[in-house]
Amino acid sequence: MRCFENVALHLDPDGAFVVEGFVPSWLHRLHEEQYVNTEALAAGEVLLDVARHDAVAQRLEESHVALSAKGIRVTPIVCRYAWPSELDLMARIAGLRLRERWGTWDRQVFTASSRNCISVYGR
């Protein structure tokens, strides 16, 4: 909300605020709100993606795990995602309105199968 409010304070009347977000396409992988996925498998190294999902908090706690003769490397990622309808509400509360929404940067239509969500807001 603070981000949208700050943008609304500084945005010129003909300006645009563009937000790109991912669409959580990994929800189908979940089993009991978690998953393990093999990203790469070679003779000397295994790369895993492991995650735990909290649907109520809309939060994904994820780690990329590399296993090799060199040891174990863990790279954590924590994100809280927002649905397009939430972004639109935050914008509206801040005094902005949705001008356009695309599924790709070449302005393809945003659909249920889109991987990205690009939203353009203005006054």
C-alpha positions as semicolon CSV with decimal commas, in nm:
position;residue;x (nm);y (nm);z (nm)
1;M;0,000;0,000;0,000
2;R;0,279;0,244;0,090
3;C;0,436;0,193;-0,252
4;F;0,110;0,270;-0,435
5;E;0,046;0,572;-0,211
6;N;0,398;0,706;-0,271
7;V;0,358;0,662;-0,646
8;A;0,023;0,844;-0,637
9;L;0,191;1,138;-0,460
10;H;0,463;1,171;-0,725
11;L;0,295;1,060;-1,047
12;D;0,233;1,330;-1,308
13;P;-0,128;1,348;-1,432
14;D;-0,031;1,184;-1,762
15;G;0,224;0,948;-1,603
16;A;0,201;0,572;-1,567
17;F;0,295;0,329;-1,291
18;V;0,378;-0,013;-1,434
19;V;0,388;-0,324;-1,213
20;E;0,510;-0,661;-1,338
21;G;0,432;-0,968;-1,134
22;F;0,442;-1,341;-1,181
23;V;0,134;-1,558;-1,177
24;P;0,175;-1,843;-0,926
25;S;0,179;-2,124;-1,181
26;W;0,338;-2,370;-0,938
27;L;0,020;-2,419;-0,732
28;H;-0,050;-2,740;-0,925
29;R;0,277;-2,890;-0,794
30;L;0,174;-2,867;-0,430
31;H;0,111;-3,173;-0,218
32;E;0,008;-3,080;0,135
33;E;0,115;-2,720;0,063
34;Q;0,473;-2,811;-0,029
35;Y;0,676;-2,952;-0,316
36;V;1,017;-3,079;-0,421
37;N;1,119;-3,044;-0,785
38;T;1,436;-3,162;-0,956
39;E;1,559;-2,869;-1,166
40;A;1,876;-3,033;-1,299
41;L;2,034;-3,372;-1,267
42;A;2,386;-3,455;-1,377
43;A;2,651;-3,709;-1,275
44;G;2,823;-3,460;-1,046
45;E;2,543;-3,231;-0,931
46;V;2,175;-3,227;-0,841
47;L;1,973;-2,904;-0,828
48;L;1,648;-2,913;-0,632
49;D;1,374;-2,660;-0,578
50;V;1,193;-2,717;-0,248
51;A;0,910;-2,502;-0,121
52;R;0,642;-2,460;0,138
53;H;0,328;-2,260;0,062
54;D;0,102;-2,073;0,304
55;A;-0,219;-2,005;0,110
56;V;-0,368;-1,785;0,383
57;A;-0,065;-1,554;0,402
58;Q;-0,006;-1,589;0,024
59;R;0,355;-1,667;0,104
60;L;0,603;-1,901;-0,060
61;E;0,915;-2,005;0,129
62;E;1,146;-2,166;-0,121
63;S;1,505;-2,289;-0,135
64;H;1,719;-2,380;-0,433
65;V;1,946;-2,660;-0,316
66;A;2,263;-2,767;-0,499
67;L;2,417;-3,100;-0,401
68;S;2,760;-3,186;-0,537
69;A;3,103;-3,316;-0,443
70;K;3,185;-2,956;-0,346
71;G;2,917;-2,965;-0,078
72;I;2,567;-2,835;-0,028
73;R;2,458;-2,485;-0,129
74;V;2,119;-2,352;-0,021
75;T;1,972;-2,033;-0,167
76;P;1,653;-1,926;0,014
77;I;1,377;-1,718;-0,143
78;V;1,075;-1,589;0,046
79;C;0,799;-1,404;-0,134
80;R;0,452;-1,282;-0,060
81;Y;0,248;-1,271;-0,378
82;A;-0,051;-1,054;-0,459
83;W;-0,328;-1,136;-0,702
84;P;-0,414;-0,881;-0,974
85;S;-0,737;-0,795;-0,793
86;E;-0,534;-0,701;-0,483
87;L;-0,306;-0,478;-0,688
88;D;-0,612;-0,308;-0,838
89;L;-0,759;-0,248;-0,492
90;M;-0,432;-0,104;-0,360
91;A;-0,418;0,124;-0,662
92;R;-0,778;0,237;-0,615
93;I;-0,725;0,311;-0,245
94;A;-0,420;0,520;-0,342
95;G;-0,624;0,714;-0,599
96;L;-0,499;0,535;-0,911
97;R;-0,689;0,333;-1,170
98;L;-0,604;0,043;-1,393
99;R;-0,541;0,160;-1,749
100;E;-0,421;-0,162;-1,911
101;R;-0,323;-0,517;-1,823
102;W;-0,118;-0,756;-2,035
103;G;0,014;-1,108;-2,003
104;T;0,344;-1,026;-2,178
105;W;0,555;-0,720;-2,259
106;D;0,442;-0,736;-2,621
107;R;0,091;-0,664;-2,489
108;Q;-0,065;-1,005;-2,531
109;V;-0,396;-1,040;-2,350
110;F;-0,376;-1,138;-1,983
111;T;-0,555;-1,472;-1,937
112;A;-0,581;-1,746;-1,677
113;S;-0,287;-1,923;-1,846
114;S;-0,057;-1,617;-1,848
115;R;0,273;-1,655;-1,662
116;N;0,318;-1,280;-1,603
117;C;0,082;-0,999;-1,518
118;I;0,179;-0,649;-1,632
119;S;-0,050;-0,380;-1,493
120;V;-0,044;-0,015;-1,598
121;Y;-0,195;0,233;-1,352
122;G;-0,254;0,606;-1,377
123;R;-0,466;0,885;-1,238
